[in-house]
Amino acid sequence: MQLAATLRDRLAAVTDGIADAASSAGRDPSEITLVVVTKFHPAQLVRDVFDLGIRNVGENRHQEAESKSLECADLVDLSWHFIGQLQSNKARAVRRYADVIHSVDRASLVDALAGGDPTERKHEVLDVLVQMNLTADGARGGASDLDDMLQLAHKIAAVDSLRLRGIMAVAPLDEAPADAFARVKTASEMLTKDFSEASWLSIGMSHDFVEAIEHGATHLRIGTAITGYRPTPG
Ligand SMILES: *Cc1c(COP(=O)(O)O)cnc(C)c1O
């Protein structure tokens, strides 16, 4: 991947790519939310993308996300998307700042998110997605088949303080993204039969967002193509 020199140029290139892919797929780009993944970068990068018009950022580690959200507390209309594996003992703390959690990958995490003091939460009702595991490795996080996914979805839907919005997935490295995303799309069609509000599809990263848009992505989680290469995690 060739990266343009400035943040503004890279963001513009990605935004153009999204518009082109949406138009080829006969979709309206305004129904696609770009979440800029700012993980491992300093809080200043969050401010920089905010200044360029971005209102959704993604983080995958609790401590880092928490401290950046505090540093950027003045950016009131910025939404924080938690996209990483979440330990149950940190679930309550994530509810203090998160606007969306994409990575609900197991039943015990649903219980953990339901617990704690409701007055300490940013949202009385938090938007969450079920994570699906598209790899053949069952030990990875996420529902590994349709039954698993629906079971987890029903578990979430039974919690008053969570609103089930859809499915999140990462394409495996050893499979064409289009094939993997086609399976998620089928899963999404099944899910929306039971839950009409759960139509979000969080698929698509720097290298596969075009295929994701073709397969119905409503949320793209894009890091490197916009932010440039990430510093090594500290
Ligand atoms: C890091 C990360 C991304 C962004 O990946 P890029 O390849 O940098 O676009 C998206 N989703 C998840 C879950 C991630 O951890």
Ligand as a Chemical Component Dictionary entry (heavy atoms), coordinates in Angstrom:
data_LIG
# 
_chem_comp.id                   LIG 
_chem_comp.type                 NON-POLYMER 
_chem_comp.pdbx_formal_charge   0 
_chem_comp.three_letter_code    LIG 
# 
loop_
_chem_comp_atom.comp_id 
_chem_comp_atom.atom_id 
_chem_comp_atom.alt_atom_id 
_chem_comp_atom.type_symbol 
_chem_comp_atom.charge 
_chem_comp_atom.model_Cartn_x 
_chem_comp_atom.model_Cartn_y 
_chem_comp_atom.model_Cartn_z 
_chem_comp_atom.pdbx_ordinal 
LIG C1 C1 C 0 -6.207  -2.379 14.317 1  
LIG C2 C2 C 0 -7.576  -2.797 13.951 2  
LIG C3 C3 C 0 -8.211  -2.287 12.805 3  
LIG C4 C4 C 0 -7.535  -1.343 11.832 4  
LIG O1 O1 O 0 -6.601  -2.042 11.056 5  
LIG P1 P1 P 0 -5.837  -1.363 9.804  6  
LIG O2 O2 O 0 -5.331  -2.523 9.031  7  
LIG O3 O3 O 0 -4.763  -0.520 10.374 8  
LIG O4 O4 O 0 -6.841  -0.566 9.047  9  
LIG C5 C5 C 0 -9.507  -2.696 12.563 10 
LIG N1 N1 N 0 -10.157 -3.554 13.381 11 
LIG C6 C6 C 0 -9.582  -4.069 14.480 12 
LIG C7 C7 C 0 -10.359 -5.019 15.326 13 
LIG C8 C8 C 0 -8.277  -3.705 14.804 14 
LIG O5 O5 O 0 -7.716  -4.223 15.911 15 
# 
loop_
_chem_comp_bond.comp_id 
_chem_comp_bond.atom_id_1 
_chem_comp_bond.atom_id_2 
_chem_comp_bond.value_order 
_chem_comp_bond.pdbx_ordinal 
LIG C1 C2 SING 1  
LIG C2 C3 SING 2  
LIG C2 C8 DOUB 3  
LIG C3 C4 SING 4  
LIG C3 C5 DOUB 5  
LIG C4 O1 SING 6  
LIG O1 P1 SING 7  
LIG P1 O2 DOUB 8  
LIG P1 O3 SING 9  
LIG P1 O4 SING 10 
LIG C5 N1 SING 11 
LIG N1 C6 DOUB 12 
LIG C6 C7 SING 13 
LIG C6 C8 SING 14 
LIG C8 O5 SING 15 
# 
